[in-house]
Amino acid sequence: MVLREGARKRSISKLEGIVLKQIESALKGNEKAALATLKMAAQVGLLEAPEGAGETPTLSASEQEMVNELLLKRPKRRRSKSRR
């Protein structure tokens, strides 16, 4: 797959293309994409503290507010009716 960045072109894998498209969509305000991007980052360890960092990082008040807003806007999943 060929990615064009301005006048420059470079080859990337399909997986990298999918991840980049997901990030682009998240940055444009797509809440589902933002949550999926954060989940992917957490799964690959990008949100963990680097080795040697003794203190667990905390979110600033504005960062925590952004996360809370995303979680509040997230559509709730409907539970399926149980068969009785």
C-alpha positions as a Markdown table, in Angstrom:
| # | Residue | x | y | z |
|---|---|---|---|---|
| 1 | Met | 0.0 | 0.0 | 0.0 |
| 2 | Val | 1.4 | 3.5 | -0.9 |
| 3 | Leu | 0.8 | 6.4 | 1.5 |
| 4 | Arg | 1.1 | 9.9 | 0.3 |
| 5 | Glu | 2.3 | 12.5 | 2.8 |
| 6 | Gly | 2.3 | 15.8 | 0.9 |
| 7 | Ala | 4.7 | 15.4 | -2.0 |
| 8 | Arg | 6.4 | 12.3 | -0.4 |
| 9 | Lys | 5.2 | 8.7 | -1.0 |
| 10 | Arg | 6.1 | 5.7 | 1.1 |
| 11 | Ser | 5.1 | 2.1 | 1.2 |
| 12 | Ile | 3.3 | 0.8 | 4.3 |
| 13 | Ser | 1.6 | -2.5 | 5.2 |
| 14 | Lys | -2.1 | -2.9 | 5.1 |
| 15 | Leu | -2.2 | -3.2 | 8.9 |
| 16 | Glu | -0.3 | 0.1 | 9.3 |
| 17 | Gly | -2.7 | 1.7 | 6.9 |
| 18 | Ile | -5.6 | 0.6 | 9.0 |
| 19 | Val | -4.1 | 1.9 | 12.2 |
| 20 | Leu | -3.2 | 5.2 | 10.6 |
| 21 | Lys | -6.8 | 5.6 | 9.3 |
| 22 | Gln | -8.2 | 4.8 | 12.7 |
| 23 | Ile | -5.9 | 7.4 | 14.3 |
| 24 | Glu | -6.9 | 10.0 | 11.7 |
| 25 | Ser | -10.6 | 9.3 | 12.3 |
| 26 | Ala | -10.1 | 9.7 | 16.0 |
| 27 | Leu | -8.3 | 13.0 | 15.6 |
| 28 | Lys | -11.2 | 14.3 | 13.5 |
| 29 | Gly | -13.5 | 13.7 | 16.4 |
| 30 | Asn | -14.9 | 10.2 | 15.8 |
| 31 | Glu | -15.6 | 9.0 | 19.4 |
| 32 | Lys | -15.7 | 5.3 | 18.5 |
| 33 | Ala | -12.4 | 5.6 | 16.7 |
| 34 | Ala | -10.9 | 7.5 | 19.7 |
| 35 | Leu | -11.9 | 4.7 | 22.1 |
| 36 | Ala | -10.7 | 2.0 | 19.8 |
| 37 | Thr | -7.4 | 3.8 | 19.3 |
| 38 | Leu | -6.9 | 4.2 | 23.1 |
| 39 | Lys | -7.7 | 0.5 | 23.5 |
| 40 | Met | -5.2 | -0.5 | 20.8 |
| 41 | Ala | -2.5 | 1.7 | 22.4 |
| 42 | Ala | -3.2 | 0.1 | 25.8 |
| 43 | Gln | -3.0 | -3.4 | 24.4 |
| 44 | Val | 0.4 | -2.8 | 22.8 |
| 45 | Gly | 1.8 | -1.1 | 26.0 |
| 46 | Leu | 1.9 | 2.5 | 24.7 |
| 47 | Leu | 0.0 | 3.8 | 27.7 |
| 48 | Glu | 2.1 | 2.1 | 30.3 |
| 49 | Ala | 4.8 | 3.9 | 32.3 |
| 50 | Pro | 8.3 | 3.4 | 30.9 |
| 51 | Glu | 10.6 | 1.1 | 32.8 |
| 52 | Gly | 12.4 | 2.9 | 35.6 |
| 53 | Ala | 9.6 | 5.3 | 36.2 |
| 54 | Gly | 8.8 | 4.8 | 39.8 |
| 55 | Glu | 5.6 | 6.8 | 39.9 |
| 56 | Thr | 2.4 | 5.9 | 38.1 |
| 57 | Pro | 1.5 | 8.8 | 35.8 |
| 58 | Thr | -1.9 | 10.5 | 36.5 |
| 59 | Leu | -4.1 | 12.4 | 34.2 |
| 60 | Ser | -4.3 | 16.1 | 34.5 |
| 61 | Ala | -7.8 | 17.5 | 35.3 |
| 62 | Ser | -8.4 | 18.5 | 31.6 |
| 63 | Glu | -7.3 | 15.0 | 30.4 |
| 64 | Gln | -9.6 | 13.3 | 32.9 |
| 65 | Glu | -12.4 | 15.6 | 31.8 |
| 66 | Met | -11.9 | 14.6 | 28.2 |
| 67 | Val | -11.9 | 10.9 | 29.1 |
| 68 | Asn | -15.1 | 11.4 | 31.1 |
| 69 | Glu | -16.8 | 13.2 | 28.3 |
| 70 | Leu | -15.9 | 10.4 | 25.9 |
| 71 | Leu | -17.3 | 7.8 | 28.3 |
| 72 | Leu | -20.5 | 9.7 | 28.9 |
| 73 | Lys | -21.2 | 10.1 | 25.1 |
| 74 | Arg | -20.5 | 6.4 | 24.5 |
| 75 | Pro | -23.7 | 4.6 | 23.5 |
| 76 | Lys | -24.7 | 2.0 | 26.0 |
| 77 | Arg | -24.9 | -1.5 | 24.8 |
| 78 | Arg | -28.3 | -3.1 | 25.0 |
| 79 | Arg | -28.4 | -6.3 | 26.9 |
| 80 | Ser | -30.0 | -9.2 | 25.1 |
| 81 | Lys | -33.2 | -10.6 | 26.6 |
| 82 | Ser | -32.5 | -13.9 | 28.4 |
| 83 | Arg | -34.5 | -16.9 | 27.3 |
| 84 | Arg | -36.6 | -18.2 | 30.1 |
